[in-house]
Amino acid sequence: MEAIILSKEQFNSLTASIEEIKTKIDHQNKKPQEVFVDNQEFLLLMKISKRTAQTWRDEGKISFSQVGNKIYYKLNDVEDLLKKHYVKSFNPKTFNSNRNLKDSMTQFNSNNNSSSNLIKSKEV
């Protein structure tokens, strides 16, 4: 094994560089800061009107911050809104056959209720 001799100045420079690299790595590993978008960016992102955004705020669908007349939304809240209203894809064939089955059951139940009403009216 070969020994390397450094002057005090070189050693301090090396440790400062290592600390700088460590700081950068720590900064990258930190949780990303919350990102806010203003109302105009929100409208463009969601492709909605000002009135729709106002309705969503009034109905509590989206959280927001207001500073004076300026409105801001957390990007995480926008993502949560989309996740909350996410509709999973389905197989149309299965969906239609289940729908037909449900319609048939509804029709069967309504037919049975009407015939039981006839029986009750005959008993009276």
Secondary structure, DSSP 8 states (H G I E B T S, - for coil): -------HHHHHHHHHHHHHHHHHHHHHHS-----EEEHHHHHHHHT--HHHHHHHHHHTSS--EEETTEEEEEHHHHHHHHHHT------HHHHHHHHHHHHHHHHHHHHHHHHHHHHHHHH-
